[in-house]
Amino acid sequence: MNPAFLALTAVAGAGLGGAMAWYFAGRSFRNRLAEFRIQAAEDRDRMIAVAEEAVRERQANLDRVERRLDLREKMLEDRAILFDQRETTLMQEQRHLRSTSTTLEERSRTIEQELMRIAGLTKTEAREIFLRQISDEFREVGARRAKEVEAEMLTDIERRARKHLLDVMQRSIVDYVTEATVAVVEIPNEEMKGRIIGREGRNIRSFEQITGVDLIIDETPDAVIVSSFDPVRREIARLSLMNLMLDGRIHPGRIEELHEKASQEVDRMIRDAGERAATRANVSGLTPKLIETLGKLRFRTSYAQNVLDHSVEVARLAENIAHELGLNPEVAKRAGLLHDIGKALGPEFEGPHAITGMEFLRSQNERESVLHAVGAHHHDIEPHSAEAIAVIIADTISASRPGARRENLETYLKRLAGLEALANDFPGVHRSYAVQAGREIRLIVKPDELDDLGASRLAADVARKIETEMDYPGQVKVTVIREFRKTEIAK
């Protein structure tokens, strides 16, 4: 076959294949283009629908906002109208108030001038009177309130003080043995009485002259009574009499000899008693003179209470009270032990035993705080220290314990009668009664003569007068009773 023909045939076949390929490619492109156009039309329609829906919703929202704005605008217009009406009303009321105020001021001036004319007082004078009346009323209210506060404070203070004192008293419990001014000496037989009396009473006269006591020899079997107001002298006489009976030689010379020995023995007992008291009270640094003087209190009594035992107890109580209240316990217990030392001093010291004791302690170079507490324990001088108050309280507790002190019936009755007589001397007192063995005085006052404040003042005045004019053991409570009664009869 001809090569040229073959080549031509190949070229023709290739052109035909390319034409057919182009044809089919163009046809596929047109189909794709048609599909794109359809898809674009659908997307356009969908977007148009979405946009139209959004426009409709926006329009609806705008419509709602417009309606709300219209409603609010109408409300604002109504409120503006209401405010205008109120403003008009207020302006009218303001004008009315101005007019009324002017009228009232004119009437007030007229009334004030009329009152000044009727009362004969100027405005300043009337104001002063009014203020004075208000001041008096408030002063009375203040006094009542002060009394209520004082009562509340006293109740609280009494409760707390009672707790502290009970604690102190429980830690300082002691036993009491009351003493008398006589001593009973037992004798072996009745014959000894005759020997003591001696021929024509020579021995008993010598004994009484030497010892300074009264020797009572009566019909009491196997006993002789030694009587003396001086307990030291009585103790010396008792020892002398006992030694005489043991010795068997009873005559004036032997009496004098044994009396001297008994005096030395009592001096030794006094020193021992002073040292034991200082040890019991845990007080150190006392001079020998103080120890000796303190020991003399062993033979002293106050309403049958042994003064030395009382002093030791006061020292313990004062120390415990000082511990409870945060005070100086050393000063309190030292002053408590020495507070009654004036009772052991001789006649060269004149005056109340608290003052004489203070002066004696000053001569022994005691510290000033102790001197003040000793001198103030019976309020002979005004107590200015807390330790002095502690000693006063301790002294009162010791003297007021049940069984601590006693007094004879005659003295007791005189004291109660004097207490009632003292209270009856005050104006406004209807009746008075001494109760609780003279530890309380109750006053019934006339309500039409004394008010409540006057009753309070009366209680204080009576208490002060009792302190200054009467002697009594412990303390006396003053109670004023004021009661108003009104009785009517229904017929």
C-alpha positions in Angstrom: 0.0 0.0 0.0 1.1 3.5 -0.7 2.8 5.1 2.3 1.5 8.5 1.4 -2.0 7.1 1.5 -1.4 5.6 4.8 -0.1 8.8 6.2 -3.1 10.7 4.8 -5.5 8.2 6.1 -3.8 8.5 9.6 -4.0 12.2 9.5 -7.6 12.1 8.4 -8.4 9.6 11.2 -6.7 11.7 13.8 -8.6 14.8 12.7 -11.8 13.0 12.8 -11.1 11.7 16.3 -10.2 15.1 17.5 -13.3 16.6 16.0 -15.4 13.9 17.7 -13.6 14.5 21.0 -14.2 18.2 20.8 -17.8 17.6 20.0 -18.3 15.4 22.9 -16.3 17.8 25.2 -18.4 20.8 24.2 -21.6 18.9 24.7 -20.5 17.9 28.3 -19.5 21.5 29.0 -22.9 22.8 27.9 -24.6 20.2 30.1 -22.5 21.3 33.1 -23.2 25.0 32.4 -26.9 24.3 32.3 -26.7 22.6 35.6 -24.8 25.5 37.1 -27.3 27.9 35.8 -30.2 25.9 37.4 -28.3 25.7 40.7 -27.6 29.4 40.7 -31.2 30.1 40.0 -32.3 27.9 42.9 -29.7 29.6 45.3 -30.9 33.0 44.2 -34.5 32.1 44.8 -33.6 30.7 48.3 -31.6 33.8 49.3 -34.3 36.0 48.1 -36.8 34.1 50.2 -34.6 34.3 53.3 -34.0 38.0 52.8 -37.7 38.6 52.4 -38.4 36.7 55.6 -35.8 38.7 57.5 -37.3 41.9 56.1 -40.7 40.8 57.3 -39.4 40.0 60.8 -37.5 43.3 61.0 -40.6 45.1 59.9 -42.7 43.3 62.5 -40.1 44.3 65.2 -40.2 47.9 64.1 -44.0 47.8 64.3 -43.9 46.5 67.9 -41.3 49.1 68.9 -43.3 51.9 67.3 -46.4 50.8 69.2 -44.5 50.8 72.5 -43.1 54.2 71.8 -46.5 55.5 71.0 -47.8 54.0 74.2 -45.0 55.5 76.3 -45.4 58.9 74.6 -49.1 58.8 75.5 -48.2 57.9 79.2 -45.7 60.7 79.3 -48.2 63.2 78.0 -50.7 62.0 80.7 -48.1 62.3 83.4 -47.1 65.8 82.2 -50.8 66.8 82.4 -51.0 65.3 85.9 -47.8 67.1 87.0 -49.2 70.3 85.7 -52.4 69.8 87.7 -50.4 68.9 90.9 -48.1 71.9 90.4 -51.2 74.1 90.2 -52.6 72.5 93.3 -49.4 72.9 95.3 -49.1 76.5 94.3 -52.6 77.1 95.5 -51.8 75.2 98.8 -48.6 77.2 99.2 -50.5 80.5 98.9 -53.1 79.2 101.4 -50.3 78.1 103.9 -48.6 81.5 103.5 -51.9 83.2 104.3 -52.6 80.8 107.2 -49.0 81.3 108.6 -49.5 85.0 108.5 -52.8 84.7 110.2 -51.3 82.4 112.9 -48.4 84.7 113.5 -50.7 87.6 114.0 -52.9 85.6 116.4 -49.7 84.3 118.2 -48.5 87.8 118.7 -52.0 88.8 119.9 -52.2 85.9 122.4 -48.6 86.5 123.6 -49.4 90.1 124.3 -52.6 89.1 126.0 -50.8 86.5 128.2 -48.0 89.0 129.1 -50.7 91.5 130.0 -52.6 88.9 132.2 -49.6 87.3 133.8 -47.6 90.5 134.2 -44.5 88.8 132.9 -42.3 89.5 129.9 -41.5 86.7 127.4 -38.0 86.3 128.9 -39.3 85.9 132.4 -42.0 83.4 131.3 -39.3 81.4 129.5 -37.1 81.3 132.6 -40.0 80.1 134.7 -40.9 77.4 132.1 -37.3 76.3 131.9 -37.0 76.2 135.7 -40.1 74.0 135.9 -38.7 71.6 133.2 -35.4 71.6 135.1 -37.1 70.6 138.3 -39.1 67.9 136.6 -36.0 66.4 135.0 -34.1 66.7 138.2 -36.8 64.7 139.9 -36.8 62.1 137.1 -33.0 62.0 137.2 -33.1 61.5 141.0 -35.5 58.6 140.6 -33.4 57.1 137.8 -30.2 57.5 139.9 -32.0 55.8 142.8 -33.0 52.9 140.5 -29.4 52.6 139.1 -28.0 52.8 142.6 -30.4 50.0 143.7 -29.3 47.8 140.7 -25.6 48.5 141.4 -26.0 47.8 145.1 -27.8 44.5 144.3 -25.0 43.4 142.0 -22.3 44.6 144.4 -24.0 42.8 147.3 -24.2 39.6 145.3 -20.6 39.7 144.3 -19.4 40.8 147.8 -21.5 38.1 149.4 -19.8 35.5 147.2 -16.3 36.7 148.0 -17.1 37.0 151.7 -18.6 33.5 151.9 -15.5 32.1 150.2 -13.3 33.9 152.6 -15.3 32.9 155.7 -15.4 29.3 154.6 -11.6 29.3 154.4 -11.3 30.9 157.9 -13.7 28.9 160.0 -12.7 28.9 163.7 -14.2 27.6 167.0 -15.2 30.1 169.7 -15.0 29.8 173.5 -16.4 32.8 175.2 -14.6 34.0 178.3 -15.8 35.8 181.5 -14.3 38.1 184.0 -14.1 35.5 186.7 -11.9 32.4 187.3 -12.9 29.5 189.3 -10.1 27.7 191.3 -10.9 24.2 192.6 -9.7 23.5 196.2 -9.1 20.0 197.6 -11.4 20.3 200.6 -13.4 22.8 202.7 -10.5 23.1 205.2 -8.5 24.9 202.5 -11.0 27.7 202.5 -10.3 28.5 206.1 -6.5 28.4 205.5 -6.9 30.8 202.6 -9.0 33.2 204.8 -6.5 32.9 207.6 -6.8 34.1 211.2 -9.2 37.0 211.3 -9.0 37.2 207.5 -5.4 38.1 207.4 -4.4 35.9 204.5 -7.3 36.8 202.2 -6.8 40.5 202.9 -3.1 40.2 202.0 -3.9 38.2 198.9 -6.4 40.8 197.6 -4.0 43.7 198.4 -1.0 42.0 196.7 -2.8 40.7 193.6 -5.4 43.4 193.2 -8.3 41.0 192.8 -11.4 40.1 194.7 -11.4 36.6 196.2 -14.9 35.3 196.6 -15.2 32.4 199.1 -18.9 31.5 199.5 -20.8 28.4 200.1 -19.9 26.9 196.7 -18.4 23.5 197.5 -14.7 22.9 196.7 -14.3 26.2 194.7 -12.9 29.7 195.2 -13.7 32.5 192.7 -11.1 35.0 191.5 -12.8 38.1 190.2 -11.2 41.1 188.4 -11.8 43.3 185.4 -8.1 43.0 184.5 -7.6 39.6 182.9 -3.8 39.7 183.4 -4.1 40.5 187.0 -6.8 37.8 187.4 -4.5 35.2 185.7 -1.6 36.1 188.0 -3.8 35.8 191.0 -5.2 32.4 189.8 -1.7 31.0 189.4 -0.6 32.4 192.8 -3.5 30.8 194.5 -2.9 27.4 192.9 0.8 27.5 193.8 -0.1 28.5 197.4 -2.4 25.5 197.7 0.3 23.2 196.3 2.9 24.7 198.6 0.7 24.5 201.6 2.3 27.5 203.3 -0.2 30.2 203.2 0.8 33.5 204.9 1.4 37.1 203.7 5.1 36.6 203.0 4.6 33.5 200.9 1.8 35.1 199.1 4.0 38.0 198.0 6.8 35.5 196.9 4.5 33.3 194.9 2.8 36.3 193.4 6.2 37.5 192.0 6.8 34.1 190.5 3.3 34.0 189.0 3.9 37.4 187.5 7.1 36.2 185.8 5.2 33.1 184.5 2.5 35.2 183.1 5.0 37.5 181.4 6.5 34.4 179.7 3.0 33.2 178.7 2.4 36.6 177.2 5.6 36.5 175.1 4.7 32.9 174.0 1.2 33.9 173.1 2.4 36.9 171.0 4.9 34.7 169.1 2.3 32.0 168.5 -0.2 34.6 167.3 2.3 36.0 164.8 3.1 32.5 163.6 -0.6 31.6 163.2 -1.2 34.8 161.3 2.0 34.3 159.2 3.2 37.8 160.1 6.9 38.3 160.5 9.2 41.2 161.4 7.5 42.2 164.7 9.7 43.9 167.3 10.0 42.3 170.8 7.9 45.2 172.2 5.2 44.5 169.7 5.3 40.8 170.4 4.9 41.4 174.1 2.1 43.9 173.7 0.3 41.6 171.3 0.6 38.7 173.7 -1.3 40.7 176.4 -4.3 40.5 174.2 -4.5 36.8 175.2 -6.0 37.9 178.5 -8.3 40.6 177.0 -11.9 40.0 176.0 -14.4 42.0 174.0 -18.0 40.9 174.7 -16.5 37.6 176.0 -14.5 37.1 172.7 -10.8 36.6 173.2 -9.1 39.6 171.6 -5.9 37.7 170.5 -7.9 35.0 168.8 -10.1 37.7 167.2 -7.0 39.5 166.0 -5.5 36.3 164.4 -8.8 35.6 162.7 -9.1 39.2 161.4 -5.6 38.9 160.0 -6.6 35.7 158.1 -9.8 37.2 156.9 -8.2 40.4 155.7 -5.5 38.5 153.9 -8.0 36.3 152.1 -10.2 39.3 151.2 -7.1 41.1 149.8 -6.2 38.0 147.7 -9.8 37.9 146.3 -9.8 41.6 145.4 -6.2 41.9 144.2 -5.0 44.1 147.1 -1.8 44.0 149.1 -2.2 40.9 151.4 0.9 41.7 153.5 -0.5 45.1 154.5 -4.0 43.7 155.1 -3.0 40.7 157.3 -0.4 42.8 159.3 -2.9 45.5 160.0 -5.5 42.8 160.8 -3.3 41.2 163.4 -2.4 44.6 165.0 -5.7 46.4 164.7 -6.7 45.9 168.4 -3.3 46.3 169.9 -4.5 49.6 171.5 -6.6 47.5 173.9 -3.4 46.2 175.5 -1.8 49.6 176.2 -1.7 51.1 179.6 -3.4 54.3 181.0 -0.6 56.5 179.6 -2.3 56.1 176.2 -5.6 58.0 176.2 -8.3 58.0 173.5 -10.0 55.4 171.3 -8.0 52.2 171.1 -7.7 52.5 167.3 -6.0 55.9 167.5 -3.8 54.9 170.5 -2.8 51.7 168.7 -1.9 53.6 165.6 0.3 56.0 167.7 2.0 53.1 169.5 2.7 51.3 166.2 4.2 54.6 164.8 6.6 54.6 167.7 7.6 51.1 166.6 8.3 52.3 163.1 5.5 50.5 161.4 4.8 51.4 157.7 2.2 54.2 157.0 -0.2 51.9 155.2 -0.5 49.6 158.2 -0.9 52.6 160.6 -3.7 54.0 158.5 -5.6 50.7 158.4 -5.3 50.3 162.2 -6.4 53.8 162.9 -9.4 53.6 160.5 -10.8 50.2 161.5 -13.5 51.9 163.6 -13.8 55.0 161.4 -12.0 57.2 164.0 -10.2 58.4 160.9 -11.6 58.2 157.4 -10.4 55.1 155.5 -8.7 56.0 152.3 -7.1 52.7 151.2 -8.6 49.5 150.0 -6.6 47.5 152.6 -8.2 49.6 155.4 -11.6 48.7 154.1 -10.6 45.0 154.0 -9.6 45.2 157.7 -12.9 46.9 158.6 -14.8 44.1 156.8 -12.7 41.4 158.4 -13.2 42.9 161.9 -17.0 43.0 161.3 -17.1 39.4 160.1 -15.1 38.1 163.1 -17.2 40.1 165.6 -20.5 39.1 163.9 -20.0 35.3 163.8 -22.7 33.4 165.7 -21.3 32.7 169.2 -18.4 35.0 168.8 -19.6 37.7 171.3 -22.1 38.0 174.0 -23.4 40.6 176.4 -25.3 40.4 179.6 -29.1 40.8 179.6 -29.2 44.2 181.2 -26.7 45.7 178.8 -28.5 44.0 175.9 -31.9 45.5 176.9 -30.4 49.0 177.4 -28.8 48.8 174.0 -32.0 47.9 172.2 -34.0 50.6 174.1 -31.3 53.2 173.3 -31.4 52.1 169.6 -35.2 52.6 169.4 -35.0 55.9 171.3 -32.4 57.2 169.0 -34.5 56.4 165.9 -37.6 57.9 167.4 -36.0 61.3 167.8 -35.9 61.8 164.1 -38.8 63.8 162.6 -41.3 61.9 160.5 -40.7 58.6 162.4 -44.0 57.0 163.5 -42.6 53.9 165.2 -39.3 52.0 165.4 -38.4 48.4 166.3 -35.0 46.9 167.1 -35.0 43.3 165.7 -32.5 40.5 165.2 -30.8 41.0 168.6 -30.2 44.6 167.9 -28.5 44.1 164.5 -31.3 45.8 162.6 -33.5 48.8 163.4 -36.8 49.2 161.4 -38.3 52.6 161.1 -42.0 53.1 160.1 -42.3 56.7 158.8 -45.3 58.9 158.2 -45.9 58.9 154.4 -47.5 62.4 154.4 -44.3 63.9 156.0 -41.6 62.0 154.1 -41.4 61.1 150.5 -39.2 58.3 149.0 -36.1 60.4 148.7 -36.6 61.7 152.3 -36.9 58.1 153.5 -33.5 57.3 151.8 -31.9 60.4 153.5 -33.4 59.3 156.9 -31.8 55.9 156.6 -28.4 57.4 156.0 -28.9 60.0 158.8 -29.9 57.3 161.4 -27.0 55.1 160.4 -24.5 57.9 160.9 -26.0 58.8 164.3 -25.8 55.2 165.4 -22.1 55.1 164.4 -21.2 58.2 166.3 -23.4 57.8 169.4 -23.7 54.1 170.2 -21.4 51.2 171.1 -22.5 47.9 169.6 -20.9 44.6 168.4 -20.8 44.0 164.7 -23.0 46.2 162.5 -26.6 47.5 162.6 -28.8 47.5 159.5 -31.2 50.5 159.2 -34.4 49.8 157.3 -36.9 52.6 156.6 -40.5 51.5 155.7 -42.8 54.0 154.0 -46.3 52.9 153.2 -49.3 55.0 152.1 -52.8 53.7 152.6 -56.1 55.2 151.7 -59.4 53.7 152.9 -62.8 54.5 151.7 -66.1 52.9 152.8 -68.8 52.1 150.2 -72.3 52.6 151.7 
